[in-house]
Amino acid sequence: MMTRPAGLLILVLAVIASSISVVYAKHQNRKLFIELQSLGNERDNMDIEWGQLQLQQSTLTTQGQVESAARDRLGMVNLSHANTVIIKP
């Protein structure tokens, strides 16, 4: 059988080890929560940027913008009856 002081020493060491592991787990929990908050903020910022990019894309792809870019960058012109050639088979 275990003597009383040896059993008491084992219990004290177990309580100390348990309390240290509780403190460590709480510290890890706080660190992970802070990281979760920063990732949530980053996600929100990216959602805002995504919305802004979608708005920009929708304004850049309007019919007037496409026609203007085709004329300016590619030198395209609208067809008229004078420069339309119809080829019959």
C-alpha positions in Angstrom: 0.0 0.0 0.0 1.0 3.5 -0.6 1.9 5.6 2.3 -0.1 8.7 3.1 2.6 11.3 2.3 3.4 9.7 -1.0 -0.3 9.5 -2.1 -0.7 13.2 -1.1 2.4 14.1 -3.1 1.0 12.4 -6.2 -2.4 14.2 -5.7 -0.7 17.6 -5.4 1.4 16.9 -8.5 -1.7 15.9 -10.4 -3.6 19.0 -9.3 -0.6 21.2 -10.4 -0.3 19.5 -13.7 -4.1 19.8 -14.3 -4.1 23.5 -13.4 -1.1 24.2 -15.7 -2.9 22.4 -18.6 -6.1 24.4 -17.9 -4.1 27.6 -18.1 -2.3 26.5 -21.3 -5.6 25.5 -22.9 -7.2 28.8 -22.0 -4.2 30.7 -23.5 -4.4 28.6 -26.7 -8.2 29.3 -26.8 -7.6 33.1 -26.6 -4.9 33.0 -29.3 -7.2 31.1 -31.6 -10.1 33.4 -30.9 -8.0 36.5 -31.8 -6.9 34.8 -35.0 -10.5 33.9 -35.8 -11.5 37.6 -35.3 -8.8 38.8 -37.6 -9.7 36.3 -40.3 -13.3 37.4 -40.0 -12.3 41.0 -40.5 -10.2 40.0 -43.5 -13.1 38.1 -45.0 -15.4 41.1 -44.5 -12.9 43.4 -46.2 -12.6 40.9 -49.1 -16.4 40.8 -49.4 -16.5 44.6 -49.7 -13.7 44.5 -52.3 -15.5 41.8 -54.2 -18.7 43.9 -54.3 -16.8 46.9 -55.5 -15.1 44.9 -58.3 -18.5 43.5 -59.4 -19.9 47.0 -59.6 -16.8 48.1 -61.6 -17.1 45.2 -64.0 -20.8 45.9 -64.6 -20.1 49.5 -65.4 -17.2 48.6 -67.7 -19.2 46.1 -69.7 -22.1 48.4 -70.6 -22.9 48.7 -74.3 -21.5 52.2 -74.5 -18.3 51.3 -72.9 -17.8 48.3 -75.2 -18.5 50.4 -78.3 -16.2 53.1 -77.1 -13.3 50.7 -76.4 -13.9 49.0 -79.8 -13.7 52.3 -81.6 -10.7 53.7 -79.7 -8.5 50.7 -79.1 -9.4 48.5 -82.1 -10.3 51.1 -84.7 -13.7 49.4 -85.4 -16.5 51.3 -87.1 -20.2 50.7 -87.4 -21.3 49.2 -90.7 -23.4 51.2 -93.1 -25.2 50.1 -96.2 -22.5 51.6 -98.3 -19.8 49.4 -97.0 -21.9 46.2 -96.6 -21.4 43.5 -99.2 -23.8 40.7 -99.5 -22.5 37.5 -101.1 -25.1 35.2 -102.6 -24.3 31.5 -102.9 
